[in-house]
C-alpha cells in the first residue's frame, strides 16, 4: 500500500516543517506550499490525497485557494481541512461554499490532526466493489 500524500498550504515555514516531520513519522508523504499564489498549480501537479489549508495567508485567502482547487475536476473530491488561528462566525457558510468540510483551530495537537486526516480519508475512500462470482 502506497503512502497517502498530504499537501499542507500555509505561509508559516516553521509550522510547515513541523507538520512535515510529524506526518513523515506517521507514514504520510508530505508536500508543503508556503505561497498561496502557487497552491492551485502545486495541487494539480502533486495530486494529493488530502489538503490542509490555512485560511489566512497573504496573496490569497484559504477560501480563495479552496475555491480554485475545487474548480479543477481532478481535485474536486480531494478532502480539504481548513486551519485557522481565529474562527469567526461567518466562516461556516464560506467553508461550505468552498467545499471545506472540516476546520481545525490552531494550535492543535498532533493526535487531533492525524485523527482528522484519517477520518477524512476514510470518508472519501472509493467504495469497494464486490467480488464477482
Secondary structure, 3 states (H helix, E strand, C coil): CCCCEEEEECCCHHHHHHHHHHHHHCCCEEEEECCHHHHHHHHHHHCCCEEEEECCCCCCCHHHHHHHHHCCHHHCCCEEEEEECCCCCCHHHHHHHCCCCEEEECCCCHHHHHHHHHHHHHHCCCCCCCCCC
